[in-house]
């Protein structure tokens, strides 16, 4: 009896001790997770660094995919990333707030204009971009992209991907009206007037005063008209004959459109009207192509034919990139997204992040929205076409995924890269990229166009007003 009692006591003590040990292990494991940081796998090894990265990929699906890509980077490097999503038009105000509080990001995804604005304000570190290019091989990048991301022959950010502005038109309506594809400004004007009948508008042209979209489309048209921001001597040239013609052209088309639209024509309303079959032409970036094929629920084609075939518009739309007129070679507005590293950043961790996003994480980055992310790095030392070939195989869409070649012709898909390889931008050929960036942030162009469309000023008055605004934006000493 006493022996059995002793055995029972021993078993109880053993059980309690084992339970205590298990509880201690659970506590210590949980504590390690708390002290290690935010990532779930940090119990394996604590983070070595943590950096803050701003990204313009704020849409829910792209944000989720970006977080997954960054998680793979953290697992491989033990560098934590605090990702801050920022809307397209939020960047100037967010940057101003960050500067006033002293909480600048380490790395940010920047459009071309902003990259040069911040470089001109001496906010960007230029040693990291140069280091990344040396490690990855600058010959694997588009030389046009490298040139556009440089100031005074020095790279100020690492170019990642780009897109060229498109004129999207209804091929079926053009064919029925006996019209050729609109490849010139004159073609667009002629088609807009011919097709402007009944409930159908000839073209949806933006006139919103508070959207950069208005300024982007105007610059696209102005470049085709031979209008430049500055001349070869560096003088602001927005009041020249060609620029005044561009203002007259744009305002006349926008006024015709305004008579048919309810309220301002914005980026979204232009798309919605085209999707509803209520306009024959619109300007938009390639980012709209997946939605036009019926692959997303956020923006669906609603034209009468789209009820039977959600991809009707994609199958019956033509894409035109570079436009021409009687005043020079064809031109196309476009933008390149670059990674900028800010002064005061953790330079080694930032360099490793940018390098990852252009190598191991590059295809996943392009896959966020392949139709709007044309690779400016086509390959690497082992395969000069590696990333370009992978990009062509990517599927677009959100709720539904499919390759673009299912809906668009090979020529249309090939045209997506034309602007990225050779597009033009105001100010860049004349060493005035920073001025072009400042123009985007302050938006005097969009506001002047809106006032001219409303009849508050003449097109010539709009040109004069924007010229004066640009001259005020010049940095001291220029």
C-alpha distance (Angstrom), angle and dihedral (degrees) to the residues before:
residue distance angle dihedral
X1 . . .
X2 3.79 . .
X3 3.79 89.4 .
X4 3.83 91.1 53.5
X5 3.79 89.5 47.6
X6 3.80 90.9 52.7
X7 3.80 91.3 49.1
X8 3.80 91.0 50.4
X9 3.79 91.3 49.5
X10 3.78 90.7 49.6
X11 3.79 92.8 50.3
X12 3.79 91.5 49.1
X13 3.80 92.3 50.5
X14 3.79 90.3 47.6
X15 3.81 91.6 50.2
X16 3.81 93.6 48.3
X17 3.81 91.2 47.1
X18 3.78 91.6 51.2
X19 3.79 91.2 47.9
X20 3.80 90.2 49.2
X21 3.79 90.3 51.2
X22 3.79 92.0 49.8
X23 3.79 91.1 49.0
X24 3.80 90.3 49.7
X25 3.81 91.1 50.7
X26 3.81 91.3 49.8
X27 3.81 90.8 48.8
X28 3.78 93.9 49.0
X29 3.79 92.4 46.0
X30 3.79 91.4 50.5
X31 3.78 91.7 46.6
X32 3.77 91.4 52.0
X33 3.81 89.0 53.0
X34 3.78 91.7 50.8
X35 3.77 95.0 48.0
X36 3.80 94.6 43.0
X37 3.81 98.3 65.1
X38 3.81 137.5 -112.6
X39 3.79 104.0 -42.3
X40 3.80 117.9 94.0
X41 3.80 95.8 -135.6
X42 3.80 94.2 53.2
X43 3.80 89.5 100.0
X44 3.80 86.1 77.4
X45 3.76 95.6 55.7
X46 3.81 129.9 -8.4
X47 3.79 119.4 -112.4
X48 3.77 116.1 -91.1
X49 3.80 95.8 -157.4
X50 3.79 140.1 -0.9
X51 3.79 124.2 -150.8
X52 3.80 134.8 -178.0
X53 3.80 116.8 -125.5
X54 3.80 125.8 -171.3
X55 3.78 116.4 -151.4
X56 3.80 131.2 -172.5
X57 3.82 89.6 -151.9
X58 3.79 94.5 99.6
X59 3.82 99.6 145.3
X60 3.83 109.5 111.6
X61 3.82 97.2 -116.4
X62 3.80 94.0 45.0
X63 3.80 91.1 44.5
X64 3.82 91.5 53.6
X65 3.80 91.5 49.0
X66 3.81 91.7 47.1
X67 3.82 91.0 51.8
X68 3.82 90.3 51.1
X69 3.81 90.8 49.9
X70 3.80 91.7 49.1
X71 3.81 91.0 47.5
X72 3.81 88.2 59.3
X73 3.82 88.6 51.4
X74 3.81 91.1 51.2
X75 3.80 92.4 49.3
X76 3.79 90.8 51.7
X77 3.82 98.4 43.2
X78 3.83 106.4 21.0
X79 3.81 87.2 -127.7
X80 3.80 111.4 136.1
X81 3.78 120.3 -143.8
X82 3.79 127.4 -153.7
X83 3.82 101.1 -155.7
X84 3.82 117.3 -153.8
X85 3.84 115.0 -169.6
X86 3.81 115.1 -150.5
X87 3.81 129.3 -170.6
X88 3.80 121.2 -119.6
X89 3.81 96.2 -102.5
X90 3.82 96.5 33.3
X91 3.80 97.8 76.1
X92 3.84 99.7 88.9
X93 3.81 94.1 49.6
X94 3.81 93.6 42.6
X95 3.79 91.0 49.8
X96 3.80 92.2 48.7
X97 3.81 89.3 51.8
X98 3.81 92.3 47.5
X99 3.80 91.2 51.3
X100 3.78 92.8 49.8
X101 3.80 92.8 50.1
X102 3.81 96.4 38.0
X103 3.81 92.5 -124.1
X104 3.79 100.1 125.7
X105 3.81 122.0 168.4
X106 3.78 120.6 -110.1
X107 3.82 92.5 -136.7
X108 3.81 132.3 10.1
X109 3.77 136.2 -174.4
X110 3.80 103.0 -125.8
X111 3.81 135.1 -172.0
X112 3.77 114.7 -128.4
X113 3.80 96.8 -99.6
X114 3.79 94.1 49.9
X115 3.79 92.4 45.7
X116 3.79 90.0 59.9
X117 3.78 94.1 41.0
X118 3.80 92.1 56.6
X119 3.79 92.4 41.2
X120 3.81 89.2 52.6
X121 3.81 88.9 51.3
X122 3.82 89.6 53.6
X123 3.81 93.0 -117.4
X124 3.81 98.0 124.7
X125 3.78 130.4 80.8
X126 3.81 110.1 -133.3
X127 3.80 99.3 -171.2
X128 3.81 94.5 75.0
X129 3.84 96.2 53.7
X130 3.80 90.4 49.6
X131 3.79 91.0 48.0
X132 3.81 92.0 49.9
X133 3.81 91.9 50.3
X134 3.80 91.7 49.7
X135 3.80 91.0 50.9
X136 3.80 95.9 45.0
X137 3.80 97.4 34.7
X138 3.80 119.1 -105.4
X139 3.81 89.1 -136.3
X140 3.83 88.1 69.1
X141 3.83 90.2 64.3
X142 3.78 130.2 77.9
X143 3.78 105.6 -93.9
X144 3.80 89.4 -145.3
X145 3.80 89.4 56.7
X146 3.81 92.0 48.4
X147 3.78 90.7 49.7
X148 3.79 92.3 50.7
X149 3.82 91.1 49.0
X150 3.83 92.4 52.6
X151 3.78 134.7 87.9
X152 3.79 120.1 -161.5
X153 3.82 89.7 -10.5
X154 3.82 92.5 -54.4
X155 3.80 121.7 113.2
X156 3.82 111.7 -123.1
X157 3.82 99.6 -179.2
X158 3.80 138.7 10.2
X159 3.82 110.1 -105.5
X160 3.78 113.3 -132.4
X161 3.80 113.2 172.1
X162 3.77 141.0 -22.9
X163 3.77 150.1 -168.2
X164 3.79 137.8 -151.9
X165 3.82 124.4 -135.6
X166 3.81 114.4 -102.7
X167 3.78 136.2 -152.8
X168 3.81 104.0 -144.6
X169 3.80 116.3 -162.0
X170 3.80 139.3 174.3
X171 3.79 105.7 -103.4
X172 3.80 92.0 -169.3
X173 3.82 92.9 55.1
X174 3.80 92.3 45.3
X175 3.78 91.5 49.9
X176 3.81 91.9 48.8
X177 3.82 90.5 50.8
X178 3.82 92.8 47.0
X179 3.81 92.6 -115.1
X180 3.80 125.9 148.0
X181 3.84 121.2 -131.9
X182 3.84 108.4 -73.0
X183 3.80 104.3 -112.9
X184 3.83 98.3 147.4
X185 3.79 135.0 50.9
X186 3.78 88.5 -114.0
X187 3.83 90.4 54.1
X188 3.80 90.6 52.7
X189 3.79 93.7 49.9
X190 3.81 92.7 46.4
X191 3.81 92.9 48.2
X192 3.81 93.6 45.3
X193 3.79 91.2 55.7
X194 3.83 94.4 42.8
X195 3.80 94.8 49.0
X196 3.81 96.7 40.6
X197 3.79 95.5 105.6
X198 3.79 135.0 133.4
X199 3.80 111.5 -33.1
X200 3.83 91.5 -13.1
X201 3.82 119.7 95.8
X202 3.78 118.4 -153.9
X203 3.81 94.5 -133.7
X204 3.80 139.4 -6.2
X205 3.80 106.4 -133.0
X206 3.83 121.0 -178.2
X207 3.79 119.9 -117.8
X208 3.82 102.1 163.7
X209 3.84 110.5 137.8
X210 3.80 95.6 -151.4
X211 3.81 100.5 48.3
X212 3.79 127.1 86.7
X213 3.80 85.5 -148.8
X214 3.82 89.0 79.1
X215 3.81 91.7 53.1
X216 3.82 92.5 45.4
X217 3.81 93.4 54.4
X218 3.80 91.6 45.0
X219 3.80 91.3 51.8
X220 3.82 89.7 49.5
X221 3.82 90.1 54.6
X222 3.81 93.6 39.9
X223 3.81 92.1 54.2
X224 3.80 89.7 52.7
X225 3.81 88.5 50.5
X226 3.82 91.3 53.4
X227 3.81 93.6 -108.8
X228 3.81 115.1 146.6
X229 3.79 130.9 -170.9
X230 3.82 92.7 -130.0
X231 3.78 133.9 9.8
X232 3.80 129.0 -125.8
X233 3.81 90.9 -82.8
X234 3.80 92.3 53.2
X235 3.80 96.0 -106.8
X236 3.81 118.0 141.3
X237 3.80 104.0 -105.3
X238 3.81 104.4 -173.6
X239 3.81 92.0 118.5
X240 3.81 95.1 57.2
X241 3.79 121.1 117.8
X242 3.81 93.3 -101.1
X243 3.79 93.2 48.4
X244 3.79 92.8 48.2
X245 3.80 87.7 50.8
X246 3.82 89.8 52.1
X247 3.82 90.7 51.9
X248 3.82 91.7 48.6
X249 3.80 91.5 47.7
X250 3.79 94.8 49.0
X251 3.79 96.7 43.5
X252 3.82 92.8 48.4
X253 3.82 92.5 52.5
X254 3.81 92.3 43.1
X255 3.81 91.7 50.7
X256 3.82 90.6 52.1
X257 3.79 88.3 50.9
X258 3.82 93.4 45.5
X259 3.82 90.3 60.7
X260 3.81 89.2 63.2
X261 3.80 101.3 37.3
X262 3.79 128.0 78.5
X263 3.79 108.3 -127.9
X264 3.78 124.6 -25.9
X265 3.78 122.6 -16.1
X266 3.79 105.6 -123.2
X267 3.78 133.0 172.1
X268 3.80 91.0 -88.1
X269 3.79 98.6 41.5
X270 3.81 91.8 49.9
X271 3.80 89.0 54.0
X272 3.80 93.5 44.5
X273 3.79 92.7 51.2
X274 3.80 92.2 49.8
X275 3.80 90.4 46.6
X276 3.82 89.5 51.8
X277 3.81 91.5 52.4
X278 3.81 92.0 -115.2
X279 3.80 97.8 122.6
X280 3.80 132.7 40.9
X281 3.82 97.9 -147.3
X282 3.77 140.5 24.5
X283 3.78 138.4 167.9
X284 3.79 115.5 -124.9
X285 3.77 140.6 146.2
X286 3.84 119.4 -102.6
X287 3.81 88.4 -101.2
X288 3.81 87.4 88.0
X289 3.80 95.5 61.2
X290 3.80 97.8 88.0
X291 3.80 92.3 49.9
X292 3.81 90.2 47.5
X293 3.82 87.6 56.9
X294 3.81 91.0 54.8
X295 3.80 94.8 -109.1
X296 3.81 98.1 127.8
X297 3.79 133.8 55.6
X298 3.80 95.2 -153.1
X299 3.83 92.3 73.4
X300 3.79 117.6 16.0
X301 3.81 129.3 -177.2
X302 3.81 107.6 -110.4
X303 3.81 102.4 -178.7
X304 3.84 115.6 133.2
X305 3.83 91.8 -106.1
X306 3.81 90.5 47.9
X307 3.80 91.6 70.6
X308 3.80 89.6 70.5
X309 3.81 96.5 32.0
X310 3.84 116.3 25.2
X311 3.81 88.8 -166.8
X312 3.83 94.2 51.8
X313 3.81 93.9 112.5
X314 3.80 93.2 48.3
X315 3.80 90.8 51.4
X316 3.80 92.7 46.7
X317 3.81 101.7 40.4
X318 3.78 128.7 94.4
X319 3.81 124.6 -149.3
X320 3.81 123.3 -142.7
X321 3.79 120.7 -174.7
X322 3.82 116.3 172.7
X323 3.82 114.4 38.9
X324 3.78 127.6 -160.4
X325 3.77 139.7 -166.7
X326 3.77 135.0 178.4
X327 3.81 90.0 -72.5
X328 3.77 110.6 73.0
X329 3.77 144.0 -44.8
X330 3.82 123.5 -28.7
X331 3.80 112.6 -79.3
X332 3.78 136.1 -168.0
X333 3.79 132.8 -165.9
X334 3.77 113.7 -132.8
X335 3.76 142.9 158.0
X336 3.77 135.8 -137.6
X337 3.77 122.1 -153.4
X338 3.81 112.9 -140.7
X339 3.78 137.0 -178.0
X340 3.78 111.5 -119.3
X341 3.82 123.2 -166.4
X342 3.79 116.2 -152.1
X343 3.77 127.6 -139.1
X344 3.78 111.8 -98.3
X345 3.80 91.5 33.9
X346 3.80 126.0 132.5
X347 3.79 90.8 -95.2
X348 3.80 99.8 -165.3
X349 3.81 94.2 47.7
X350 3.81 90.8 43.5
X351 3.80 91.7 50.3
X352 3.80 91.3 51.1
X353 3.80 90.7 49.3
X354 3.80 94.5 50.8
X355 3.79 91.2 44.2
X356 3.81 90.3 52.2
X357 3.82 92.4 49.6
X358 3.83 89.1 55.5
X359 3.82 96.0 44.7
X360 3.82 126.8 18.0
X361 3.80 92.9 16.2
X362 3.81 97.1 36.2
X363 3.81 101.5 96.5
X364 3.81 90.9 46.0
X365 3.81 88.4 51.5
X366 3.82 92.2 50.6
X367 3.81 89.3 47.0
X368 3.83 90.4 65.7
X369 3.81 87.7 82.8
X370 3.82 112.1 -14.3
X371 3.81 94.9 -175.8
X372 3.81 90.8 61.7
X373 3.80 99.6 32.8
X374 3.77 109.5 69.1
X375 3.84 109.1 179.0
X376 3.79 114.4 -111.9
X377 3.81 87.9 -171.6
X378 3.79 103.7 63.4
X379 3.79 98.1 -175.5
X380 3.79 147.3 -35.1
X381 3.79 138.4 -104.3
X382 3.82 92.2 -75.8
X383 3.81 96.6 47.7
X384 3.83 120.6 12.5
X385 3.84 91.7 -160.1
X386 3.81 98.8 40.2
X387 3.79 100.1 114.8
X388 3.79 95.8 35.5
X389 3.80 91.7 54.0
X390 3.81 90.8 46.2
X391 3.82 90.4 49.3
X392 3.81 92.2 54.6
X393 3.81 89.7 55.8
X394 3.81 95.8 50.2
X395 3.78 120.0 111.2
X396 3.80 122.0 -129.1
X397 3.77 129.4 -147.6
X398 3.79 140.2 67.5
X399 3.81 114.5 -124.1
X400 3.81 89.9 17.3
X401 3.79 125.7 32.2
X402 3.79 128.8 -153.0
X403 3.82 138.0 145.6
X404 3.80 113.4 -96.6
X405 3.80 91.2 -126.0
X406 3.80 87.8 73.1
X407 3.82 89.5 69.5
X408 3.80 107.8 19.5
X409 3.79 131.8 54.6
X410 3.79 122.9 -106.7
X411 3.81 88.6 -111.6
X412 3.80 91.0 54.1
X413 3.81 92.7 49.8
X414 3.81 92.0 45.8
X415 3.81 89.0 52.3
X416 3.81 90.0 63.2
X417 3.79 89.3 74.7
X418 3.79 97.4 44.6
X419 3.79 95.5 81.9
X420 3.80 93.1 43.8
X421 3.78 91.3 54.9
X422 3.78 98.6 46.2
X423 3.79 114.4 3.4
X424 3.79 123.5 141.1
X425 3.77 130.6 -134.5
X426 3.76 134.2 -167.0
X427 3.79 114.3 -92.9
X428 3.82 98.0 2.7
X429 3.84 98.4 100.8
X430 3.81 88.9 48.9
X431 3.81 98.5 49.2
X432 3.80 92.6 -105.4
X433 3.81 100.1 115.4
X434 3.81 92.6 125.8
X435 3.80 89.9 54.1
X436 3.80 90.0 52.4
X437 3.80 88.9 51.6
X438 3.79 92.3 51.3
X439 3.80 88.9 49.9
X440 3.80 90.2 56.5
X441 3.80 94.2 49.6
X442 3.83 95.7 49.8
X443 3.85 96.2 41.4
X444 3.84 100.0 -151.4
X445 3.81 89.9 147.2
X446 3.81 96.2 58.8
X447 3.80 91.9 47.4
X448 3.81 93.7 48.6
X449 3.81 91.8 49.8
X450 3.81 91.3 49.5
X451 3.81 90.9 51.6
X452 3.81 91.4 48.3
X453 3.82 92.3 49.7
X454 3.82 88.6 50.5
X455 3.81 90.0 50.8
X456 3.81 95.9 -116.7
X457 3.82 90.3 122.4
X458 3.80 134.4 11.8
X459 3.81 122.1 -107.1
X460 3.81 88.0 -107.6
X461 3.79 89.1 50.8
X462 3.79 89.6 51.8
X463 3.80 90.2 52.9
X464 3.80 91.5 50.3
X465 3.80 92.4 47.1
X466 3.80 94.2 50.2
X467 3.81 91.0 46.7
X468 3.81 90.3 54.8
X469 3.82 90.7 48.0
X470 3.80 91.8 51.0
X471 3.79 91.7 49.7
X472 3.83 89.5 53.3
X473 3.79 89.6 51.9
X474 3.79 93.4 58.0
X475 3.79 113.7 116.8
X476 3.82 115.5 -114.5
X477 3.76 111.5 -85.8
X478 3.80 97.1 25.6
